[in-house]
Amino acid sequence: MPTNTSTSDRPGIVLFVHGALADERVWREHIGLFEGEREASAVTLRHFGAHGDRDRGEFGLNTHADDLADELARLAVHGPVHVAAWSYGADVALNAVVRHPGRAASLLVYEPGYPGCLSEEEMHVFGRDAGAMFGPVFALVGDGLIPQAVEALVDKSAGRIGYFAAQPEAVRNQQLENGHTLSRQLHQQETPDLGIDRLAGIDIPLTVAWGEDSRPLFRAVSAGVARAVPGARVHPVDRANHMLPVESPRRFVDIVRQHLGA
């Protein structure tokens, strides 16, 4: 169930959607920053969370998109729902608004990673960087070394060795508690339709944000999504990498506020 705050004027609900190795807990500080301003919630996608390994059903971008669409419909009875999503959650959110038009009032995505809208040339860039990022993680998961795989994925996502270890203990623990999702995520079979034609049909306000210090694959997909969706607003973030939402909740909430104001 989502974690909620309350406001006096209810100008619309912000729903945060987490990325890999995370759950709704990653958004607690973000939600607190909206207190007194507007209602904010966070969702934990199926199979994620400390006890998500007990969940049933498929794991993939289509299943999670349909689950998110159900949550959007539930929240919409209380007002328009504005989605702010990160990484894998950004792919889920894009897929949800494509598969279920009309459920979200607007969408902000920070560094989606699914390359369905990339050109052949861009796919070469994506493929090289994805191999460098995920190759070691696949190997560690294959050997059953899940804590080491979690550390490697966080380090690779941030683009800096030692990043995982330098995080606060509570953040590291949440990531480790979601380590059970890695094998499912790396081997998921669902294929979403997030090509250029499908993305071009998105008719709600969209902001695509990315860190200027982020890996090439995230910058490539972010630019591709922004290019595919008519009227999309772009928001490059200086001195930021893929881990910005965790690293600086206040900066990320400011990006969400700018999206809502635009």
Secondary structure, DSSP 8 states (H G I E B T S, - for coil): -------SS---EEEEE--TT--GGGGHHHHHHTTTTS-EEEE--TT-STTGGG--S--SHHHHHHHHHHHHHHHHTTS-EEEEEETHHHHHHHHHHHHSTTS-SEEEEE-----TT--HHHHHHHHHHHHHHHHHHHHHHHTT-HHHHHHHHHHHHHTSTTHHHHS-HHHHHHHHHTGGGHHHHHT-------SHHHHTT--S-EEEEEETTS-HHHHHHHHHHHHHSTT-EEEEETT--TTHHHH-HHHHHHHHHHHHH-
